[in-house]
């Protein structure tokens, strides 16, 4: 048996949500948000005006109708699904 504790993804997701500000996490992934809180959506083609709205804890794309928090963004960016 291993002495390592089991990795609990729900606990890790909660820690990420609680400790990393959404805007900083998105910036790490190359999303540049303007002063009004909009950016170009990284999930669909280039656009003249940003349709990706960033709120304090959530984001929403009005173009491709995706939404979520930082954990959802990272999962989608890596082709994964969240529960």
Secondary structure, DSSP 4 states (H G I P E B T S, - for coil): --SSPPP-HHHHHHHHHHHS-HHHHHHHTT----TTSEE--TTS---SS--EEE-SS-EEETTT--EE-HHHHHHHHTT----
